[in-house]
Structure formats: structure tokens, C-alpha cells
Amino acid sequence: MSKVTRKKRTTTRQSVTAISLQHINEKLEHIHKDLEQNSKDISQLKQQMAMGKGGLKVIFYVGGVVSIILGVLKIGKII
């Protein structure tokens, strides 16, 4: 009788181990998908930040040119 009990325990342990490994594998796959999505989001944010910085540079250059033009006109007493 003890041999039968041992076989049941071993089978139960193996099935519990297999289920646990399957669960861990599913969690790892989910984490991998989340990591890929985060990487894509980070790339998009970097692009948006680069466009924002470029826009600020353009605004400063245009503002500089306008202020130079106004300064020259003021010096020439046209305004």
C-alpha cells in the first residue's frame, strides 16, 4: 500500500510542478510583451521630444530675426 501512495504523491508533485512551470512561463511571456510595448513607447517619446526641441529652436531663431529687424528699423528711425 505504501508504494501506491508514493506513486500518487510523485504524480501529484510532478503535475503541480508542471502547472507551476507553465504558470511561470505564461508570466514570463506577459512580461516580455510588456517590455516590447514599453520599448516602443520610449522610442515614440524620444521622437516627440526631439520634435519639440526642434520647434523651440525654430521659435528662438524666428524671434531673433524679428528682433534684429525691429532693432535695425528702430535705429534707422523708420518705426
Sequence and secondary structure as in RCSB ss.txt:
>XXXX:A:sequence
MSKVTRKKRTTTRQSVTAISLQHINEKLEHIHKDLEQNSKDISQLKQQMAMGKGGLKVIFYVGGVVSIILGVLKI
GKII
>XXXX:A:secstr
 HHHHHHHHHHHHHHHHHHHHHHHHHHHHHHHHHHHHHHHHHHHHHHHHHHHHHHHHHHHHHHHHHHHHHHHHHH
TT  
